[in-house]
Amino acid sequence: MSRRPASAGRSAAPRGSVARGGAIRGGNGAAADGVPPGGGHGIPDATVARLPVYLRVLYALADRGVATVSSEELAAAAGVNSAKLRKDLSHLGSYGTRGVGYDVDYLVYQVSRELGLTQDWPVLIVGAGNLGRALANYGGFASRGFRIAALVDSDPAVVGTVIARHTVRSAADIEDVIRRFDVAIGVIATPAPVAQNVCDRLVAAGVTSILNFAPVVLGVPAGVEVRKVDLSIELQILAFHALRRGAAVGPPDRRRDSHLAGRRADGQPRTATRTPDGLAGGGRPEDLGRSVAELTTPAHLDVAAGPLDGAADYTVPERGTPDDYETGVQAVGT
């Protein structure tokens, strides 16, 4: 059974408060639920960015029935060093107990309070396409202090349908929906061309915290917080690291710069040569004089022959058919 603190007794944030870095504050700088943050001073943005990571680990510990956790254990699970974790938590006024560690339940409360999660935040999703539907059906929001209040869309075929027990409303009613449900956070899950217009309408209606999934940078006035989620950028970063890992462990010839592949030590092209048994590397007579770089294109290289350790290990099979080329190009391009 989960040992997370109950969310009963959550209070509503004062209308017009601004979510800064995830923590909701009133005009005097105190947390919106009336509990001042640790030390009564601002928390660095880098620390705020790590708090949700700590909270995720703490939830997992609480679900397993763990009562206390050391800074070293919590830091290792969160992927930071223990000194940084202790400094981060000191901003919340939490220092743990020497020789014992941190009380998991209380630390969950402290982090949740600082992030503004000790109350329910009504969320409006604009865009009821595949992404909007997935967000609306995600069950993890409620346990984290967020409540999907409504969905809106501009497609007449979608308006009026039911998604996750919500009837999709018309995008023309955004302002009315915000007032009716006292929306605190807007989620933009629309195509890029209309995202800025949607953002402008959200801001004009009083929404100052926006989560943007559209692949576009939004312009907003001072006092409005926008968090951008770009899945393509995250995938590109993963591809970068995957490429570097592959370069570190891949076959030697694949690590060489393309302009050096198939050249001798003196920099001249390395060509196939005749031996008593035919061509070095098992090539065909008509390939005599062709450079190794030419012979190792996908049309010539037999990738099933084994590791690419050198020109002598290359096998030159029959050329692929035009259909094979089309298939290969299509696979690379997708």
C-alpha positions, 0 to 999 in steps of 0.5 A: 500500500502506498505511504504517500501523504493524503492530498485531503485538505488541499487549498486552492491557490489565489487567483492570479498567482504565478507559477514560477519554476513550478512553485506557486507563490502569492504576492508576499513570496510565501507558498500558496498554501500558506507554508513558507519555503525553506529559509524564506528565500528563493530556490535556484532554477537548477534545484527546482528542475531536480525536485521532481526527480527527487519526488519521483524517487521518493514516491517509489520508496514510499510505495515500497514501504521505505520509512527513511532514506540516506542522502547517498541512497537518494542521490544515487537513485536520482543520478546526482551526488549526495553533496548536491542533493543535501544542498538542494534539500536545504533550500526546503529547510530539510537537513535530515538526521545524522546517522538516520537520513531523511523521513520519506513521507515528510520529505515527500510533503516538503518537496510537494509543497515547494512544487505547489502539488499540495493542491489540485491544479485544473488543467485545460488541454487544447487539441484533442488529437492523438497527443491530447487524447493520450494526455487526457487518458494518463492516470498519473496526473491526479496523484501528482496534484493535477486534474484534467478539467476540460479538452477543446478542439477545433475539429467539428468531427471531434467536438462533442466526442467523449475522451477520458470521461470529458466531452470535447468542447469547441476551441471557440469556447476556450475563454468560457471554459477557463472561467468556468473551470478556473483553469490554472494550467494550459496544455497546447497539443495543437499543430505548430501554425495555430499554437501561438494564437492558442497561447495568446488566447490562454494568456488573455484569459488569465492562464499564466502557466503553459505546457507547450507540445507544439514544435514552435517557440511561443512568445509570451509577456512577462509573468507567463511561464512556458515549459516546452516539450519537444519530443523530436529534440529529445530523440535527436539528443539520444541519437547523438549519444547512440552515435557516439557509443556506436563509434566507440565500439564499432568496427575499425573501418566504420570509425574512419572518416569517409575521405580516408576509407579505402586508402593506403598509408601514403594516402593513395586509393587502395585497389584490388590486385590480381593473385594466382587465385583471382582478385585479392579479397575474392573479388571479380575480374571486372573489378580489377583496378576499382578502389576498395572504397568503391567495392565496399558500397552497399551494392558490393559489400557482403555484410553477412561475411563477417567483421569488416577488419580489412580489404582482404576480408571483403567479399564482392557478391553479385550486384543487387537488383534495382528493387534491392536499391529501392528497398535500401533507400526507403529504409534509410529514409524512414 
